[in-house]
Amino acid sequence: MIFETIVTTTNADGSPHVAPFGVREWDGMVLIAPFRPSASLDNLLRGRCAVLNLTDDVRIFAGSLTGRRDWPVQHAERIDGWVLEGALAHRELELAEIRDDATRPELLFRVVHERMYAPFRGFNRAQAAVIEASVLVSRLHLLPAEKIDAELKYLAIAIEKTAGERELQAWGWLMEKIENFRAEQAGSNQA
Ligand SMILES: Cc1cc2nc3c(=O)[nH]c(=O)nc-3n(C[C@H](O)[C@H](O)[C@H](O)COP(=O)(O)O)c2cc1C
């Protein structure tokens, strides 16, 4: 099973780097598999640690795909890392094993510390829709426009029926990104 999380790592200059990753977890271990190239991968290999943030603030997922990565963080407790403010829970991770691969290496981490801040509040369809739309936006170059439109049309129903302010804002960022991508494509086709 894969869980969609926010992984925070530390850049070479000491600043935080925030990115969504789908991770697998079992027996106190976490597997993160970044596609190359990846700033998170560079940071993970250099620093050998990370924070796994569990959050229902879907703006952070949509934000990282639309150039909004500047989210408030605080220092981690046991490792040299960063915890997202407002996370429901976080786990601090130390690198245990690297399974190298030219396309998508697998990094296995040990959980060395975890903290819970707030309970799971239940499923929200608009949050799930934003996650799905974020995945579509991350594949804009790969997917046909008709497929994207058909999926967005369905996902928009959950947004209309169940979104709060954060979900509406995240959805707006993603729709703007798609519009801009298509405008750029149309421009370069005319040139
Ligand atoms: C829900 C979700 C899950 C993702 N999971 C992965 C993943 O497992 N591996 C990956 O390489 N990118 C994943 N991505 C895309 C990365 O978040 C995105 O490419 C990000 O910019 C990471 O690149 P960076 O390390 O250079 O910042 C995911 C994106 C979303 C929205």
PDBQT file of the ligand as one rigid body, heavy atoms in Angstrom, charges set to zero:
ROOT
HETATM    1  C1  LIG A 201       0.729  12.632  -4.646  1.00  0.00    +0.000 C 
HETATM    2  C2  LIG A 201       2.108  12.691  -5.260  1.00  0.00    +0.000 A 
HETATM    3  C3  LIG A 201       2.994  11.614  -5.096  1.00  0.00    +0.000 A 
HETATM    4  C4  LIG A 201       4.270  11.648  -5.672  1.00  0.00    +0.000 A 
HETATM    5  N1  LIG A 201       5.130  10.584  -5.482  1.00  0.00    +0.000 NA
HETATM    6  C5  LIG A 201       6.342  10.602  -6.067  1.00  0.00    +0.000 A 
HETATM    7  C6  LIG A 201       7.250   9.501  -5.925  1.00  0.00    +0.000 A 
HETATM    8  O1  LIG A 201       6.966   8.501  -5.248  1.00  0.00    +0.000 OA
HETATM    9  N2  LIG A 201       8.450   9.593  -6.563  1.00  0.00    +0.000 N 
HETATM   10  C7  LIG A 201       8.801  10.695  -7.297  1.00  0.00    +0.000 A 
HETATM   11  O2  LIG A 201       9.895  10.726  -7.840  1.00  0.00    +0.000 OA
HETATM   12  N3  LIG A 201       7.965  11.742  -7.442  1.00  0.00    +0.000 NA
HETATM   13  C8  LIG A 201       6.753  11.722  -6.847  1.00  0.00    +0.000 A 
HETATM   14  N4  LIG A 201       5.909  12.785  -7.024  1.00  0.00    +0.000 N 
HETATM   15  C9  LIG A 201       6.356  13.951  -7.810  1.00  0.00    +0.000 C 
HETATM   16  C10 LIG A 201       7.308  14.765  -6.968  1.00  0.00    +0.000 C 
HETATM   17  O3  LIG A 201       6.679  15.283  -5.808  1.00  0.00    +0.000 OA
HETATM   18  C11 LIG A 201       7.847  15.946  -7.760  1.00  0.00    +0.000 C 
HETATM   19  O4  LIG A 201       8.500  15.495  -8.896  1.00  0.00    +0.000 OA
HETATM   20  C12 LIG A 201       8.752  16.748  -6.882  1.00  0.00    +0.000 C 
HETATM   21  O5  LIG A 201       9.054  17.910  -7.520  1.00  0.00    +0.000 OA
HETATM   22  C13 LIG A 201       9.988  15.957  -6.469  1.00  0.00    +0.000 C 
HETATM   23  O6  LIG A 201      11.086  16.429  -7.131  1.00  0.00    +0.000 OA
HETATM   24  P1  LIG A 201      12.275  17.129  -6.301  1.00  0.00    +0.000 P 
HETATM   25  O7  LIG A 201      12.787  16.092  -5.359  1.00  0.00    +0.000 OA
HETATM   26  O8  LIG A 201      13.244  17.513  -7.360  1.00  0.00    +0.000 OA
HETATM   27  O9  LIG A 201      11.649  18.295  -5.605  1.00  0.00    +0.000 OA
HETATM   28  C14 LIG A 201       4.644  12.770  -6.425  1.00  0.00    +0.000 A 
HETATM   29  C15 LIG A 201       3.763  13.853  -6.585  1.00  0.00    +0.000 A 
HETATM   30  C16 LIG A 201       2.500  13.805  -6.025  1.00  0.00    +0.000 A 
HETATM   31  C17 LIG A 201       1.571  14.989  -6.205  1.00  0.00    +0.000 C 
ENDROOT
TORSDOF 0
